[in-house]
């Protein structure tokens, strides 16, 4: 399953720009929150930056374009450097998906403006599609990363919420997580598990964003 429909070449510029923004902001958010809570591991490796070159993984970026899933370079975090390892680890994990949620929320009014209020031209059409893609892909990254399978952020959040005993048991089976995840993504099983979850989450959040801003615009325009 692909994350877009229509002509690949026509959509490619918008997808690339949106992915660069989404991946970069996501990884920077992890690094920034970890640094604020006492872990400078990522900062020392040059990851405390909004330079996309520091965060993008070429294979992960290509895969999300053609297969609907992918990854950026994971930000290294040493939880034992954090002032409150359990709580701050959760906040570091949440920061990535939350940053994508915020990007999508901020991009939504621009998508609406270019779609409906700034005339009909090649320029407005281009930016309307660009901001729509930014909204869509950042909502996708938000929902996708909350799936509770390793190595995604959703799993890391659960890992730090449970008791140390349960965490130790989870770590014994963690190596199987990526295998299970790939099977769910690339086989028909995913059509009944992960993809409905992603599609439902994207649809619900996107509709909520557009509805919220539509009501705001109707009040003032």
C-alpha positions in Angstrom: 0.0 0.0 0.0 1.3 3.5 -0.9 0.8 6.6 1.2 -0.4 8.6 -1.8 -2.6 8.1 -4.9 -2.3 9.5 -8.4 0.7 10.1 -10.5 4.0 9.4 -8.7 6.0 12.1 -10.5 3.4 14.7 -10.0 3.2 14.0 -6.3 6.9 13.5 -5.7 8.0 17.1 -5.0 5.2 17.5 -2.4 6.0 14.2 -0.7 9.7 14.9 -0.5 9.2 18.3 1.0 6.6 17.1 3.5 8.8 14.1 4.5 11.9 16.2 5.0 9.9 18.5 7.3 8.2 15.7 9.1 11.3 13.5 9.7 13.5 16.5 10.6 11.1 18.0 13.1 10.4 14.6 14.7 14.0 13.7 15.3 14.9 17.2 16.4 12.1 17.1 19.0 13.5 13.9 20.5 17.0 15.4 20.7 15.8 18.8 22.1 13.7 17.3 24.9 16.4 14.8 25.8 18.9 17.6 26.0 16.6 19.8 28.1 16.2 16.9 30.6 19.9 16.3 31.0 21.0 13.9 28.1 23.4 15.5 25.7 24.2 12.3 23.7 22.3 13.5 20.6 23.6 17.0 20.9 27.2 15.8 20.9 26.5 13.8 17.8 25.2 16.9 15.9 21.5 15.9 16.1 20.3 19.0 18.0 19.7 20.7 14.7 17.0 21.3 12.1 19.4 20.5 9.3 17.6 17.6 7.5 21.0 16.1 6.5 21.6 15.2 10.1 18.3 13.2 10.4 17.3 11.6 7.1 18.0 8.0 6.4 18.2 7.5 2.6 16.7 4.0 2.6 14.0 4.9 5.1 13.0 8.0 3.1 12.8 6.1 -0.2 10.7 3.3 1.4 8.1 5.6 2.8 7.7 7.0 -0.6 7.2 3.7 -2.4 5.9 1.4 0.3 4.1 3.6 2.8 6.5 3.1 5.7 10.0 4.1 6.5 12.2 5.8 9.0 14.7 8.6 9.8 17.9 8.1 11.7 17.0 7.3 15.3 18.2 9.9 17.8 20.5 8.3 20.4 19.2 8.8 24.0 20.9 7.6 27.1 18.0 7.4 29.6 20.4 7.1 32.6 21.6 10.7 31.8 18.1 12.0 32.2 17.3 13.6 35.6 14.2 11.4 36.0 14.8 8.5 33.7 11.4 7.0 33.6 9.3 10.2 33.3 11.7 12.0 31.1 12.1 9.0 28.8 8.3 9.0 28.2 8.4 12.7 27.4 11.3 12.2 25.0 9.4 9.5 23.2 6.2 11.5 23.1 8.0 14.6 21.8 8.6 13.1 18.3 5.0 12.2 17.4 3.7 15.3 19.2 5.9 17.5 17.0 4.3 16.0 13.9 0.9 16.6 15.3 1.8 20.3 15.9 3.3 20.7 12.3 0.1 19.3 10.8 -2.1 21.5 13.0 0.0 24.6 12.0 -0.1 23.7 8.3 -3.8 23.1 8.1 -5.0 26.8 7.9 -2.4 27.4 5.1 -3.9 24.5 3.2 -7.4 25.9 3.6 -6.3 29.4 2.6 -4.6 28.3 -0.6 -7.5 26.0 -1.4 -10.4 28.3 -0.9 -9.4 31.9 -0.2 -6.4 33.0 -2.3 -7.7 32.6 -5.8 -7.2 30.0 -8.5 -3.8 30.0 -10.1 -0.9 27.7 -10.6 0.9 29.1 -7.6 -2.1 28.7 -5.2 -2.7 25.2 -6.6 0.9 24.3 -5.9 0.9 25.6 -2.3 -2.5 24.1 -1.6 -1.3 20.6 -2.6 2.0 21.2 -0.7 0.3 22.1 2.6 -2.3 19.3 2.2 0.5 16.9 1.8 2.3 18.3 4.8 -0.8 17.9 6.9 -1.4 14.4 5.7 2.1 13.0 6.1 2.6 14.6 9.5 -0.7 13.2 10.8 0.5 9.9 9.3 3.8 10.1 11.2 2.0 11.0 14.4 -0.4 8.0 14.2 2.2 5.6 12.8 4.8 6.3 15.6 2.2 5.6 18.3 1.8 2.0 17.2 3.0 0.0 20.2 5.6 -2.1 18.4 9.4 -1.8 18.7 11.2 0.3 17.6 8.4 2.9 17.4 7.8 5.6 20.0 4.5 4.0 21.0 6.4 1.0 22.3 8.9 3.1 24.1 6.2 5.0 25.9 4.5 1.7 27.1 8.0 0.4 28.0 8.5 3.3 30.5 4.9 3.2 31.8 5.0 -0.4 33.0 6.8 -1.8 36.0 10.5 -2.7 35.9 9.6 -6.4 36.0 7.3 -6.1 33.0 9.8 -3.9 31.2 12.4 -6.7 31.7 10.1 -9.3 30.2 9.3 -7.0 27.3 12.9 -6.6 26.5 13.3 -10.3 26.1 10.9 -10.3 23.2 11.9 -6.9 21.8 14.1 -8.4 19.0 11.0 -10.0 17.4 9.2 -6.6 17.3 10.7 -5.4 14.0 10.0 -8.7 12.3 6.4 -8.7 13.4 6.1 -5.1 12.4 7.5 -5.8 8.9 5.2 -8.8 8.4 2.2 -6.7 9.4 3.2 -3.9 7.0 4.1 -5.9 3.9 1.7 -8.8 4.0 -2.1 -8.9 3.6 -2.4 -9.2 7.4 -1.7 -5.5 7.5 -4.9 -4.8 5.6 -6.8 -5.9 8.7 -4.5 -4.6 11.4 -2.2 -1.7 10.9 -3.6 0.0 7.8 -7.2 0.3 9.2 -5.7 1.8 12.3 -3.6 4.3 10.3 -6.4 5.2 7.9 -8.9 5.7 10.8 -6.5 7.8 12.8 -5.4 10.0 9.8 -9.0 10.5 8.8 -10.2 11.4 12.3 -7.4 13.8 13.1 -7.4 15.5 9.6 -11.1 16.0 9.6 -10.9 17.5 13.1 -8.2 19.9 12.0 -10.0 21.1 8.9 -13.3 21.4 10.7 -11.7 23.4 13.5 -10.1 25.9 11.1 -13.1 26.0 8.8 -15.2 27.2 11.7 -12.6 29.9 12.5 -12.4 31.1 9.0 -16.2 31.3 8.8 -16.2 33.6 11.8 -13.7 36.1 10.4 -13.8 35.9 6.6 
